[in-house]
Structures are given as structure tokens and as C-alpha cells.
Amino acid sequence: MFFACLISFSTLSAQESESITNDIPLNYKKRNAVYDFSEKHLNNTDTIPDFATKTDKLRITGTIYQSDGKTPASDVILFIHHADENGNYELKKDENRKRYIHHRGWIKTDADGQYTFYTFIPGKFLRSKELKQIHRTIKEPGKPEYEITSFFFDDDPLLPDLTLACRAKAVMSMLKLNKEENMYVAKKDIVLKESIILNQ
């Protein structure tokens, strides 16, 4: 049976990036969600909304490197968003009536390039052929934002149905889960520009 390679699609329609003047964004409702934060609060650790109430808690850690794969990349923003445990992308509106996905978060690397997210394992639509995934956007200093391949999970039951090409792409950003007490943990490093994910 043919299985479409859907692993690089975002759940949101394409959004244009924009300049920000005096901290007032232009075309606020259309801009990429990677900018929807108060930068003064960003650090290299973030917790996704509802983390404390979820059963399958997940901690993702890693280091973001420059394109040489060795030099830690500082001041890089990594934005993630994903579905809830039932595979639904819960939408909300902010004070300016811009819609956004509720389960989302941002980190900004410091000199060591390290990042940590406290989140949970998302579900998938019951009849969907897409893998469970955590969508990711990178914003490097002085460069436009860009999406990189989603995080996937090594225990996803749909993996055997992927074509060899799709499976190879998914494996490059696969999270290998280990259980520590009441939480799953995974480590995955990111190399910038070429968007290469280093297997750990």
C-alpha cells in the first residue's frame, strides 16, 4: 500500500516573516509564530503548557551547533509546537485575537548552545497517516526563520509503513525515548544551516 511521505509538513499555513520596529510588529496576525514571545524572558529551558498534568511527560535536551558541527551556537531561538495527547492541535487566541497552537514553547541558547524542553508525547489523529511529531522552527541571529524536520518517535507504529526514503528522513530526527522515574527523556543535537540532526 502506498504511504505518502508527510513528515516535513507543518500544521500551520505558511506565514510570512516581518521586520519589527520599536517592538511593534507589522502584520502581527500573519507573522511566523517563532516571533510571538517576549525575548527578555527567553532562556535555554522552557516548559510547554499543561506539562504538569500530562501522563507521558517528556524532557528533550541537546546542543545546537554551528554548521561545523563542533562550535556551540549562541542566541539561537528554537520554537516548537505539537498536538495534544489525542492528536488535536488545540487553538487559542491571544489578547490581539491572533490564533495560536496552545502547546508550544521557545528557547534561546546561551554560549553553550544547549537547550531543554519539558513537554509531553503528542498523539495523532486516529485515521491520520502522519507520524506523531513535534514541529520545529529555527531563528538564527540576523537570518530569517526556517523550519527543520520535525522530531519523530522511535516507537511510532506507523514507521514500518513508510517508504525507505521517508523512513531515512524520519530516522535523522528520531527521538529515542528512555524512561527515568515518571518521565521519558531524549537527547538530540542540531547542526545549523544544513539542518542536520546528529544521532545520539
N, C-alpha and C positions, 0 to 999 in steps of 0.2 A: 504494500500500500504506500502511495506517495505521501511523504511527510514534508510539508513546507518548512523552509528554514526561516523561522520568525524570530531568531534570537537577538537581533540587533535593533528591533523596532522599539520606539518609545511609546509610552501610553498617552503622551500628550501630542497635540499637533505641533508642527514646527513653530517656534517662537523666535521673533527677531531680537537680536541684541540691540543695545542702545547706549548712548552716552548718558552720563549722569552729571548734571550741572548744579552746583551748590546743594548737593544731596537731594535734589528734586528730580525724579526720573521722568523721562519723556515716554509717552505711550505706555504708561505703567502697567496696564492690564495685558499688554501684548508681550512684554519683555520676558526673557527666559527666567524661570524660577530660581536659577542659581543666584540671582541678584536680590532675592527677597529676604534679606536679613539685615540686621544692624551690625555692621562689621566690627564695631567696638566690642561686641560680645563674643566674637568668634575665637575659639582656640582649637587645639588639635584633638579634642574629645567632644562628642555630642551624644545625646540620648534622644531617641525617636519617641514621639508622643505615644502614650499608652504602654510603654515598655514594662512598667511595674506590674501591670495587670495580665500580661500575656503568659501563656503556658510555655511555649517554645522560645524562651529568651535566647538571644544570640549576641555574642561580642565578636566584632570583626576588627582586627588590628593589622597594621602593616606599615611600610615605609614608602613614601613617594620619592622617586629618584629622578634626577635629570636624565637626559637621553643617553648618557654614557652608562647608565645602569649602576653607577657607583656613588655619585655625589648626591646627598640628600637635597631635595628641592624644598626651599622655604617659601612661605607666603603663597602657597597654592591652596585654592579652595576646592574641596571635593563635596559635591552635593549629591545626595541620594534620595530616592523616593520609591515606595513599593506598595503593593496591595496589603489588605489586612489578612488575617488567617483564613478567611473564606474566599480569597481571591478577588475581593471587591476593592476598587480604588475609591476610598471614601473622600468625597469632595466637600470642602467648606469654603466660606467667603471671609475675607479679611475686612477691616474697617472701611476700605475703599471699594468693597464689593468685587474684588478680584478673586476668582475661584482658584483653589489650590488643592493638591492632594495632602490629606491630613498627615499621613505617615511619611515624614520627610525630615531631613536634617543636613547640617553643614559642618564641616571642619575647615580650619585654616592651619596649615602646617607651620611649625616654627623651624628653627635652624636644623633640627634633627630629622625633619621630613616625616615624622611619624604621625599616624592617625589612629583613632579608635572610635567606633560606633557601637552603642548599646541599642539593640533593636530586637526584632523577633523574626522567626522564619515565616515569610508570607505564604499564603495559599495560592491557588489558581482556580479559575472558573471551571466548574465541573466538566463542561463539554469542550473546553478550550484545548487546543493542541500546542499551546505555548508552554515552555518550561516555567517553573517557579523562578522568579528573578527579582533582583534589586537593581533598579536603573541608576546610572551614574553620569554625572556631568563634571567636567574639569574646567576650572578657570585659573590660568596661569597669569602672573603679573604682566600687564601690558599686552595681553593677547586676547582675542575673542574666546568665548566659551566654546567647548565642543563635547559631544557625548562620546563615551567609550563603552565598549561592550559590557552588558550587564553582568553582575555577579549571578552565577547559577549554583546549583547544589549537587553534590556528587551522588546523592541518594535519590535523585528525581526519577520516578518510574517511567517517564517518557524518554529518557536518554537512549534506550535501545532502539527506539523508533526513528531516531534522527538519521539522516544521510551521513555518510562518512565525513563529508566536508563540513556539515553543520556540527557534527559531534566534535570534530577537531577544533572548531572555533569556540564551542562551548567549554571544552576542557581547558582552554587557555585562561579562562576567567572563573574556573570552578572553585567553589569553596569546599574544602574537605573538613567536615564537621567532627569535632571531638566533644565529648561531654565532660564537664567539670562541675561536680556537685549539681546545682539546679540550672545550669546554663550551658548552651552549646558555645564553642569557641572555634574561630577560624582565623588563619593568618594569610594575607595575600598582599604582595608588594605591587607597586605600579611604577612603570617607567614612562616618563612623559614623551610627548611628540609622536612617537611611534605607537603609543598606547599599548605597549607590550606588557602583559601580565606575567610576572615571574612565578613559576610553580614553586611551592614551598614544601 
